[in-house]
């Protein structure tokens, strides 16, 4: 028999197991018992750490996001970086939506939360790559920083989230390109 896992090692194993259960069964099929069995632990161990499957599912998603951070290096071109960011975000959203099927009424009725609450819980403390991209573009003189008002700066994120919530999938490449070329860049480019 192997050595008993504790602390961070045990928590990582539990969250990995929860992620796999989400991927196979969706949120509605997620059970604390199945996660405990897959992780090789007991349900009381899970209950000491998470108050139900909602918080466990959010923690599992947060761990996956932390394992696969969204980083867009300096490409020297705002458009290229924005499209790369949206592509990476789409890949993450597809994985999360497929695994979690979170936008079901089950999750929200069980946790008494809203999509906004869920988004805040998932991205809490995560790096903001869009801000870094916009700062670099402003330093390169590609955009006018005075045009980056809060509504404009958050526009791509809002469009993306809205699409995912309304369609239960990530926006297709052509739509992401249109958002960048026809909506966002005309608002911020230096004339």
C-alpha positions in Angstrom: 0.0 0.0 0.0 1.3 3.5 -0.9 2.1 6.3 1.4 -0.9 8.4 2.4 -1.2 11.7 0.6 -1.8 14.9 2.5 -2.0 18.6 2.0 -1.3 20.1 -1.4 -0.6 16.7 -3.0 -4.0 15.3 -1.9 -5.8 18.5 -2.9 -4.3 18.3 -6.4 -5.3 14.7 -6.8 -8.9 15.5 -5.7 -9.2 18.4 -8.1 -7.7 16.4 -10.9 -10.3 13.7 -10.2 -13.1 16.3 -10.0 -12.0 17.7 -13.4 -12.0 14.2 -15.0 -15.5 13.5 -13.5 -16.7 16.8 -14.9 -15.3 16.0 -18.3 -17.0 12.6 -18.3 -20.3 13.3 -16.6 -20.8 17.1 -16.7 -21.9 19.1 -13.6 -25.2 17.4 -13.3 -23.5 13.9 -13.1 -20.7 15.1 -10.7 -20.9 13.4 -7.3 -18.6 13.8 -4.3 -18.5 10.0 -4.0 -17.3 9.5 -7.5 -14.6 12.2 -7.0 -13.5 10.6 -3.8 -13.3 7.2 -5.3 -11.3 8.4 -8.3 -8.9 10.3 -6.1 -8.4 7.4 -3.8 -9.8 9.1 -0.7 -13.1 9.4 1.2 -16.1 11.7 0.9 -15.4 13.2 4.4 -12.0 14.3 3.2 -13.7 16.2 0.4 -16.3 17.6 2.7 -13.7 19.1 5.0 -12.3 21.1 2.1 -15.4 21.9 -0.1 -18.9 22.6 1.0 -20.6 20.7 -1.8 -20.0 19.9 -5.5 -20.4 23.5 -6.7 -17.3 24.8 -4.8 -15.4 21.6 -5.7 -16.2 22.1 -9.4 -15.1 25.7 -9.4 -11.9 24.8 -7.6 -11.2 22.0 -10.2 -11.7 24.5 -13.0 -9.5 27.1 -11.3 -6.7 24.4 -10.9 -7.0 23.6 -14.7 -6.7 27.3 -15.6 -3.7 27.6 -13.3 -2.0 24.6 -14.9 -2.6 26.1 -18.4 -2.2 29.9 -18.0 -3.2 32.1 -20.9 -0.1 34.1 -21.8 0.3 36.0 -25.0 3.9 37.1 -25.7 4.8 40.4 -27.3 4.3 39.8 -31.1 4.9 43.5 -31.9 1.4 43.8 -33.3 -1.9 44.5 -31.5 -4.1 42.7 -33.9 -2.0 39.5 -33.9 -1.9 39.5 -30.1 -5.7 40.1 -29.7 -6.5 37.2 -32.1 -4.0 35.0 -30.3 -5.6 35.9 -27.0 -9.2 35.2 -28.3 -8.1 31.9 -29.8 -6.5 30.8 -26.5 -9.6 32.0 -24.6 -11.8 30.0 -27.0 -9.8 26.9 -26.5 -10.1 27.2 -22.7 -13.8 28.1 -22.9 -14.5 25.0 -25.1 -12.8 22.8 -22.6 -14.6 24.3 -19.6 -18.0 24.2 -21.3 -17.5 20.7 -22.5 -16.4 19.5 -19.0 -18.6 21.5 -16.8 -21.8 22.2 -18.7 -22.0 24.8 -16.0 -24.6 27.0 -17.6 -27.3 24.6 -16.5 -29.9 25.6 -14.0 -28.7 22.8 -11.8 -25.5 24.6 -10.8 -27.1 28.0 -10.2 -30.1 26.6 -8.3 -27.8 24.5 -6.1 -25.3 27.3 -5.4 -27.7 30.2 -5.4 -25.2 32.1 -7.6 -25.4 33.9 -10.9 -23.2 33.6 -14.0 -21.4 36.8 -12.8 -20.7 35.2 -9.5 -19.4 32.1 -11.2 -17.1 34.1 -13.5 -15.7 36.0 -10.6 -15.0 32.8 -8.7 -13.3 31.1 -11.6 -11.0 34.0 -12.6 -10.3 35.3 -9.1 -6.6 36.1 -8.9 -5.9 35.1 -12.5 -3.6 37.2 -14.7 -5.2 39.7 -17.1 -3.5 39.1 -20.4 -5.7 41.6 -22.2 -4.4 44.5 -20.0 -0.8 43.5 -20.8 -1.6 43.4 -24.5 -3.2 46.8 -24.5 -0.4 48.4 -22.4 2.2 47.1 -24.9 0.2 48.4 -27.8 -0.1 51.8 -26.2 3.7 51.9 -25.6 4.2 51.0 -29.3 1.9 53.8 -30.3 -0.6 51.5 -31.9 -3.5 52.7 -29.8 -4.5 55.9 -28.1 -4.6 55.2 -24.3 -7.2 58.0 -23.9 -9.6 55.8 -25.9 -9.2 52.9 -23.5 -12.2 53.8 -21.3 -13.4 51.0 -19.0 -16.3 50.1 -21.4 -13.9 50.0 -24.4 -11.2 48.1 -22.5 -13.6 45.4 -21.4 -15.5 45.2 -24.7 -13.8 42.0 -26.1 -14.2 40.2 -22.8 -17.8 41.2 -22.6 -18.6 40.1 -26.2 -16.8 36.8 -25.6 -18.6 36.0 -22.3 -21.9 36.9 -23.8 -21.4 34.6 -26.7 -20.4 31.7 -24.5 -23.4 32.2 -22.2 -25.9 32.5 -25.0 -24.5 29.8 -27.2 -22.9 27.3 -24.8 -19.8 27.3 -26.9 -16.8 29.5 -27.8 -17.2 32.0 -30.6 -15.9 30.8 -34.0 -12.7 32.2 -35.5 -14.5 34.4 -38.1 -16.6 36.1 -35.4 -13.5 36.7 -33.2 -11.7 38.2 -36.2 -14.7 40.5 -36.9 -14.8 41.6 -33.2 -11.1 42.6 -33.5 -11.1 44.2 -37.0 -14.6 45.7 -37.2 -15.4 46.6 -33.6 -12.4 46.9 -31.3 -9.6 48.2 -33.4 -11.6 51.1 -35.0 -12.4 52.2 -31.4 -8.8 52.4 -30.1 -6.5 52.8 -33.1 -4.5 56.0 -33.4 -5.9 58.0 -36.3 
